[in-house]
Amino acid sequence: MTQPSRRTILAGTAAAATLAAARTMLPGGAHAQGTGPETTKAQLGYIALTDAAPLIVAKERGLFTKYGMPDVEVLKQASWGGTRDNLVLGSGSGGIDGAHLLTPMAYLISMGKVVQNGTKVPMQILARLNTNGQSISVSKALMATGAKLDAAPLKAAFAAKPGNKVAVTFRGGTHDLWIRYWLAAGGIDPDKDVQTIVVPPPQMVANMKVGTMNAFCVGEPWNDQLVHQGLGYTACLTAEIWKDHPEKSLAMRADWVAKNPRAAVALTAAVIEAQQWAEKLENKEELATMLGKRAWFNVPPGDIGPRLLGNVDYGDGRTVKGSPIRMKFWADGASYPFQSHDLWFLTEDIRWGVLPPDTDTKAAIAAVNREDLWRAAAGAAGVAAADMPAGTSRGKETFFDGQVFDPAAPADYLAALKIKKVTA
């Protein structure tokens, strides 16, 4: 039998200690000891995207109440820009305390890079909400190019007809980084060969219909809806670019976490239990119906359900059933906020000039990533210490074009990329 490493033993000991501490932090639904959350309230924002499911499930199934927070509100936001603005306001001024958020946004808001006048609003990531589940869609007019995972066939089409636009959901956010990676891997410079525009997720399909852009990257259900309406096709799933890649996060204002640390653990525990429920295949149909409700997405469940199961109609004749790279909420460590993944997002934002080359990524991650609270919450939700990740890095990550990101050497990764905006 293989003997556990010293690192694994230490990690297990730390996780066990965290679990013991967590049991004193939560009320009756989870553990009867302790004083419980400091508040029963929190206002959380979400965008109508399938990866908001953990927040919606936690609300619909009474899990916030179970963990002592019956007054949590889950409030629809019109766009990521609107989410940012409401996080800056905070609930005390008519905004929100936290949100289903593009992972890099937590850092960009903390650093004041996307806030008016450079105002810094410290944020903290409590959990990852999902891995996978996004796609890059291309207009029907360009289907004949044959562009799929390899974007190179679009290069000639773009050159022949200048003024091409690709849409993302937020500058420096996950969708911006996925489509830039895809284009650059195909020899297309996203800053020179096309124009990148920002469109809110629920408006992607309508904008493609009127010809606003030639391609877009967004989460589900909007890519599937585009196919169902015959307006375009899915060139690739982002999980084909990077298998089991991180996506959205549960992020809270740091001042809210500092004031309510036990509530932060309780909130996260409820979300973790919701993720476990949403992961089960037998719950996917109910989940699609839940999300499709008028109160949440107001979308036909048929636009949500298939891709939750890994059943993908790409819209160009390709189909796949039961894909193992479907959206994951819990499986394969999907919920754990690996610091190495945050580092990749920061490195890519440096690549494209969103962040300066001298960004202190180590300090930023130390301030924003609260994997310690995730461990406490996971313990409170009944996750065994042995089932928690042993460390804060998932190790080297390999992309579809052969590029390797080593969290121990991000500068080497950056130097190896041929197309980039950073010059130093």
C-alpha positions as CSV (number, residue, x, y, z in Angstrom):
1,M,0.0,0.0,0.0
2,T,1.3,3.5,-0.9
3,Q,2.3,5.4,2.2
4,P,1.0,9.0,2.5
5,S,3.4,11.8,1.9
6,R,4.4,14.2,4.7
7,R,2.6,17.0,2.7
8,T,-0.6,14.9,2.7
9,I,-0.4,14.1,6.4
10,L,0.1,17.8,7.2
11,A,-2.7,18.8,5.0
12,G,-5.0,16.2,6.5
13,T,-4.1,17.4,10.0
14,A,-4.8,21.0,9.1
15,A,-8.1,20.1,7.5
16,A,-9.1,18.1,10.6
17,A,-8.3,21.1,12.8
18,T,-10.3,23.3,10.4
19,L,-13.2,20.9,10.7
20,A,-13.1,21.0,14.4
21,A,-13.1,24.8,14.4
22,A,-16.0,24.9,11.9
23,R,-18.2,22.8,14.2
24,T,-18.2,25.6,16.8
25,M,-19.2,28.2,14.2
26,L,-22.5,27.1,12.9
27,P,-26.1,26.7,14.3
28,G,-28.5,23.8,14.6
29,G,-28.8,22.8,11.0
30,A,-25.2,21.9,10.8
31,H,-23.7,21.7,14.3
32,A,-25.5,22.7,17.5
33,Q,-22.4,24.1,19.2
34,G,-21.1,27.7,19.1
35,T,-22.8,31.0,18.8
36,G,-23.8,30.8,15.1
37,P,-23.5,33.3,12.3
38,E,-23.1,37.0,13.3
39,T,-25.9,37.9,10.9
40,T,-28.8,36.0,9.2
41,K,-28.7,38.4,6.2
42,A,-26.6,38.7,3.1
43,Q,-27.5,40.1,-0.4
44,L,-25.9,38.1,-3.2
45,G,-26.0,39.0,-6.9
46,Y,-26.1,36.6,-9.8
47,I,-26.2,36.8,-13.6
48,A,-28.5,34.5,-15.5
49,L,-25.9,31.9,-16.2
50,T,-26.1,28.2,-15.4
51,D,-23.0,28.5,-13.2
52,A,-25.0,30.6,-10.8
53,A,-26.9,27.4,-9.9
54,P,-25.3,26.9,-6.5
55,L,-26.7,30.1,-5.2
56,I,-30.1,29.5,-6.6
57,V,-30.2,25.9,-5.4
58,A,-29.1,27.0,-1.9
59,K,-32.0,29.5,-1.9
60,E,-34.6,27.2,-3.4
61,R,-33.8,24.2,-1.2
62,G,-33.6,26.2,2.0
63,L,-29.9,25.6,2.6
64,F,-29.1,29.1,3.7
65,T,-31.8,28.7,6.4
66,K,-30.4,25.3,7.3
67,Y,-27.0,26.9,8.1
68,G,-28.6,29.7,10.1
69,M,-29.0,32.4,7.4
70,P,-32.7,32.5,6.5
71,D,-32.6,36.1,5.3
72,V,-30.1,35.7,2.4
73,E,-31.4,37.3,-0.8
74,V,-30.2,36.2,-4.3
75,L,-30.7,39.1,-6.6
76,K,-30.5,39.2,-10.4
77,Q,-28.0,41.6,-11.9
78,A,-28.2,43.0,-15.5
79,S,-24.6,42.7,-16.3
80,W,-21.1,42.2,-14.8
81,G,-20.6,45.9,-14.8
82,G,-23.8,46.3,-12.8
83,T,-22.6,43.6,-10.4
84,R,-19.4,45.5,-9.9
85,D,-21.2,48.7,-9.3
86,N,-23.5,47.1,-6.7
87,L,-20.5,45.4,-5.0
88,V,-18.8,48.8,-4.7
89,L,-22.0,50.3,-3.2
90,G,-22.4,47.5,-0.6
91,S,-25.8,46.5,0.8
92,G,-25.7,49.4,3.2
93,S,-26.0,51.8,0.3
94,G,-28.5,49.9,-1.8
95,G,-26.0,47.4,-3.4
96,I,-24.9,43.9,-2.5
97,D,-22.5,42.1,-0.2
98,G,-21.3,39.4,-2.6
99,A,-22.0,37.7,-5.8
100,H,-21.6,34.9,-8.3
101,L,-18.6,36.5,-9.9
102,L,-16.1,36.1,-12.7
103,T,-13.0,35.0,-10.8
104,P,-10.7,37.7,-12.1
105,M,-13.2,40.4,-11.2
106,A,-12.6,39.8,-7.5
107,Y,-9.0,40.8,-8.1
108,L,-9.7,43.7,-10.5
109,I,-12.2,45.2,-8.1
110,S,-9.8,44.8,-5.2
111,M,-7.0,46.5,-7.1
112,G,-9.3,49.3,-8.3
113,K,-8.6,48.4,-12.0
114,V,-12.3,48.4,-13.0
115,V,-13.8,50.8,-10.5
116,Q,-14.4,54.5,-11.2
117,N,-11.6,56.8,-10.0
118,G,-9.5,53.7,-9.2
119,T,-11.3,53.1,-5.9
120,K,-10.2,49.9,-4.3
121,V,-12.9,47.7,-2.8
122,P,-11.3,44.6,-1.3
123,M,-13.0,41.4,-2.2
124,Q,-12.5,37.8,-1.0
125,I,-13.2,34.5,-2.8
126,L,-14.8,31.9,-0.6
127,A,-15.4,29.2,-3.1
128,R,-15.2,28.3,-6.7
129,L,-18.8,27.8,-8.1
130,N,-17.9,25.6,-11.0
131,T,-15.4,24.4,-13.6
132,N,-16.1,24.1,-17.4
133,G,-19.4,25.1,-18.9
134,Q,-18.6,28.0,-21.2
135,S,-18.4,28.0,-25.0
136,I,-17.2,30.1,-27.9
137,S,-19.9,30.7,-30.5
138,V,-19.5,31.8,-34.1
139,S,-22.1,33.3,-36.4
140,K,-23.8,31.2,-39.0
141,A,-22.3,33.3,-41.7
142,L,-18.8,32.0,-40.8
143,M,-19.7,28.4,-40.4
144,A,-18.3,27.6,-43.8
145,T,-14.8,28.5,-42.6
146,G,-14.8,25.4,-40.5
147,A,-13.4,27.1,-37.4
148,K,-13.7,24.9,-34.4
149,L,-11.2,24.3,-31.6
150,D,-8.6,25.7,-34.1
151,A,-9.6,29.3,-34.8
152,A,-7.0,29.7,-37.6
153,P,-9.6,29.3,-40.4
154,L,-11.2,32.6,-39.3
155,K,-8.0,34.5,-39.9
156,A,-8.5,34.8,-43.7
157,A,-12.2,35.6,-43.2
158,F,-11.4,38.4,-40.8
159,A,-8.7,39.8,-43.0
160,A,-11.0,39.8,-46.1
161,K,-13.6,41.8,-44.3
162,P,-12.3,44.3,-41.8
163,G,-14.3,45.5,-38.8
164,N,-15.0,42.1,-37.3
165,K,-16.1,42.1,-33.7
166,V,-16.0,39.5,-31.0
167,A,-18.0,39.9,-27.8
168,V,-17.0,39.1,-24.2
169,T,-18.9,39.7,-21.0
170,F,-16.3,41.9,-19.1
171,R,-12.8,43.1,-19.9
172,G,-10.3,41.0,-18.1
173,G,-12.9,38.5,-17.1
174,T,-12.9,34.8,-17.8
175,H,-14.8,34.9,-21.1
176,D,-12.4,37.6,-22.3
177,L,-9.5,35.4,-21.5
178,W,-10.9,32.3,-23.1
179,I,-11.7,33.9,-26.4
180,R,-8.3,35.7,-26.4
181,Y,-6.5,32.5,-25.8
182,W,-8.5,30.7,-28.5
183,L,-7.9,33.5,-31.1
184,A,-4.2,33.9,-30.2
185,A,-3.6,30.1,-30.4
186,G,-5.0,30.3,-34.0
187,G,-2.7,33.1,-34.9
188,I,-5.3,35.9,-34.6
189,D,-4.3,38.9,-32.5
190,P,-7.4,39.9,-30.4
191,D,-6.1,43.5,-30.1
192,K,-5.2,44.0,-33.8
193,D,-7.2,41.6,-36.0
194,V,-10.6,42.0,-34.4
195,Q,-12.4,44.5,-32.2
196,T,-13.4,43.2,-28.8
197,I,-16.7,44.5,-27.4
198,V,-18.6,43.9,-24.1
199,V,-22.1,42.5,-24.1
200,P,-24.0,41.2,-21.1
201,P,-24.6,37.4,-21.1
202,P,-28.4,37.5,-21.5
203,Q,-28.0,39.8,-24.5
204,M,-25.5,37.7,-26.5
205,V,-28.0,35.9,-28.7
206,A,-30.1,39.0,-29.5
207,N,-26.9,40.8,-30.5
208,M,-25.7,38.0,-32.7
209,K,-29.2,38.0,-34.4
210,V,-28.8,41.6,-35.5
211,G,-25.2,41.2,-36.5
212,T,-23.5,43.1,-33.7
213,M,-20.6,40.6,-33.6
214,N,-19.2,37.6,-35.4
215,A,-18.3,35.5,-32.4
216,F,-18.7,35.6,-28.6
217,C,-17.7,33.7,-25.5
218,V,-20.2,33.2,-22.7
219,G,-21.5,30.7,-20.2
220,E,-24.6,28.5,-20.8
221,P,-27.4,28.6,-21.6
222,W,-26.8,31.2,-24.2
223,N,-24.6,29.2,-26.5
224,D,-27.2,26.4,-26.7
225,Q,-29.9,28.9,-27.2
226,L,-28.0,30.3,-30.2
227,V,-27.9,26.9,-31.7
228,H,-31.6,26.2,-31.1
229,Q,-32.5,29.5,-32.8
230,G,-30.3,28.6,-35.8
231,L,-28.2,31.8,-35.5
232,G,-24.8,30.2,-35.2
233,Y,-22.8,27.3,-33.9
234,T,-20.5,26.4,-31.0
235,A,-16.9,26.4,-32.3
236,C,-15.6,24.8,-29.1
237,L,-16.3,24.3,-25.4
238,T,-13.8,26.2,-23.2
239,A,-13.2,22.9,-21.5
240,E,-11.7,21.7,-24.8
241,I,-9.2,24.6,-24.5
242,W,-8.4,23.7,-20.9
243,K,-10.0,20.6,-19.3
244,D,-11.7,21.2,-16.0
245,H,-10.7,24.9,-16.0
246,P,-11.9,27.2,-13.2
247,E,-14.7,29.6,-13.8
248,K,-17.0,31.6,-11.5
249,S,-16.5,32.2,-7.8
250,L,-18.5,33.1,-4.7
251,A,-16.9,36.4,-3.8
252,M,-17.8,38.7,-0.9
253,R,-16.7,42.2,0.1
254,A,-13.8,41.7,2.4
255,D,-15.3,44.1,5.0
256,W,-18.4,41.9,5.2
257,V,-16.3,38.8,5.8
258,A,-14.2,40.6,8.4
259,K,-17.3,41.6,10.3
260,N,-19.1,38.3,9.8
261,P,-16.5,35.4,9.7
262,R,-18.9,32.8,11.0
263,A,-21.6,33.9,8.6
264,A,-19.1,33.7,5.8
265,V,-18.5,30.0,6.7
266,A,-22.2,29.3,7.1
267,L,-22.9,30.9,3.7
268,T,-20.2,28.9,2.0
269,A,-21.3,25.7,3.7
270,A,-24.8,26.2,2.2
271,V,-23.4,26.8,-1.2
272,I,-21.1,23.7,-0.9
273,E,-24.1,21.5,-0.1
274,A,-26.0,23.1,-3.0
275,Q,-23.0,22.2,-5.3
276,Q,-23.1,18.6,-4.2
277,W,-26.8,18.4,-5.0
278,A,-26.4,20.1,-8.4
279,E,-23.6,17.7,-9.3
280,K,-25.7,14.6,-9.2
281,L,-27.0,13.4,-12.6
282,E,-30.4,12.4,-11.1
283,N,-30.9,16.1,-10.2
284,K,-30.1,17.7,-13.5
285,E,-33.6,17.7,-14.9
286,E,-35.0,19.3,-11.7
287,L,-32.1,21.8,-11.8
288,A,-32.8,22.8,-15.4
289,T,-36.5,23.4,-14.5
290,M,-35.5,25.3,-11.4
291,L,-33.1,27.6,-13.2
292,G,-35.6,28.2,-16.1
293,K,-38.2,29.6,-13.8
294,R,-39.4,33.2,-14.6
295,A,-38.0,34.3,-11.2
296,W,-34.5,33.2,-12.2
297,F,-33.6,32.9,-15.9
298,N,-37.0,32.9,-17.7
299,V,-35.5,30.5,-20.2
300,P,-37.0,27.2,-21.5
301,P,-35.5,24.3,-19.5
302,G,-34.6,22.7,-22.9
303,D,-32.0,25.4,-23.4
304,I,-30.4,24.5,-20.1
305,G,-30.7,20.8,-19.5
306,P,-28.9,19.1,-22.3
307,R,-25.5,20.7,-21.7
308,L,-25.8,20.1,-18.0
309,L,-25.8,16.4,-18.9
310,G,-22.9,16.9,-21.3
311,N,-25.1,16.5,-24.4
312,V,-23.8,19.0,-26.9
313,D,-25.3,19.9,-30.3
314,Y,-22.6,22.1,-31.7
315,G,-25.0,23.3,-34.4
316,D,-22.7,22.4,-37.3
317,G,-23.4,18.7,-37.5
318,R,-21.3,17.7,-34.5
319,T,-23.0,16.2,-31.5
320,V,-21.7,14.5,-28.4
321,K,-23.6,12.7,-25.6
322,G,-22.5,12.5,-22.0
323,S,-19.3,14.5,-22.4
324,P,-17.0,14.2,-19.4
325,I,-16.1,17.9,-19.7
326,R,-19.6,19.1,-18.8
327,M,-20.0,21.8,-16.2
328,K,-19.0,20.5,-12.8
329,F,-20.1,22.0,-9.5
330,W,-18.5,19.6,-7.1
331,A,-16.7,16.7,-8.9
332,D,-12.9,16.7,-9.2
333,G,-12.4,19.5,-6.8
334,A,-14.6,22.0,-8.7
335,S,-15.6,23.9,-5.5
336,Y,-12.2,24.4,-4.1
337,P,-10.6,27.8,-4.9
338,F,-7.1,26.7,-6.0
339,Q,-4.7,29.5,-5.6
340,S,-2.8,28.2,-8.7
341,H,-5.9,28.9,-10.8
342,D,-6.2,32.5,-9.5
343,L,-2.5,32.9,-10.5
344,W,-3.3,31.8,-14.1
345,F,-6.1,34.4,-14.3
346,L,-3.7,37.1,-13.0
347,T,-1.0,36.1,-15.4
348,E,-3.3,36.2,-18.4
349,D,-4.5,39.7,-17.4
350,I,-0.9,40.7,-17.3
351,R,-0.5,39.1,-20.8
352,W,-3.3,41.3,-22.2
353,G,-2.4,44.6,-20.4
354,V,-5.2,44.6,-18.0
355,L,-2.7,44.4,-15.1
356,P,0.9,45.8,-15.1
357,P,3.8,43.4,-15.4
358,D,5.0,44.2,-11.9
359,T,1.7,43.1,-10.3
360,D,2.5,41.4,-6.9
361,T,0.4,38.3,-7.7
362,K,1.5,36.6,-4.5
363,A,0.3,39.4,-2.3
364,A,-2.9,39.8,-4.3
365,I,-3.8,36.1,-3.9
366,A,-3.0,36.1,-0.2
367,A,-5.5,39.0,0.3
368,V,-8.3,37.7,-1.9
369,N,-8.3,33.9,-1.8
370,R,-9.8,32.5,1.4
371,E,-9.4,28.8,0.9
372,D,-9.1,28.6,4.7
373,L,-12.7,29.6,5.0
374,W,-13.7,27.1,2.3
375,R,-12.1,24.3,4.3
376,A,-14.0,25.4,7.4
377,A,-17.2,25.5,5.5
378,A,-16.6,22.2,3.8
379,G,-16.0,20.6,7.2
380,A,-19.2,22.1,8.5
381,A,-21.1,20.7,5.4
382,G,-19.8,17.2,6.3
383,V,-16.9,16.9,3.9
384,A,-14.3,14.6,5.3
385,A,-10.8,16.0,5.7
386,A,-9.5,13.2,3.5
387,D,-11.8,14.4,0.7
388,M,-10.4,17.9,0.7
389,P,-7.6,19.0,-1.6
390,A,-4.2,18.4,0.0
391,G,-2.7,21.7,-1.1
392,T,-3.5,25.1,-2.7
393,S,-2.1,24.2,-6.2
394,R,-3.5,21.8,-8.7
395,G,-0.1,21.7,-10.3
396,K,0.9,22.1,-13.9
397,E,-2.0,22.7,-16.4
398,T,-1.8,21.8,-20.1
399,F,-3.8,23.6,-22.8
400,F,-5.1,22.2,-26.1
401,D,-2.2,23.9,-28.0
402,G,0.5,22.3,-25.9
403,Q,1.2,25.3,-23.7
404,V,1.9,24.4,-20.1
405,F,1.2,26.7,-17.2
406,D,3.5,25.9,-14.2
407,P,2.3,27.8,-11.1
408,A,5.8,27.8,-9.9
409,A,7.1,29.6,-13.0
410,P,4.4,31.9,-14.4
411,A,7.0,34.2,-16.0
412,D,8.2,31.3,-18.2
413,Y,4.6,30.6,-19.3
414,L,4.2,34.2,-20.2
415,A,7.4,34.4,-22.1
416,A,6.5,31.3,-24.2
417,L,3.3,32.9,-25.5
418,K,3.8,34.3,-29.0
419,I,0.8,36.7,-29.2
420,K,0.5,39.1,-26.2
421,K,0.2,42.7,-25.3
422,V,2.7,42.8,-22.5
423,T,6.1,44.1,-23.5
424,A,8.0,43.7,-20.3
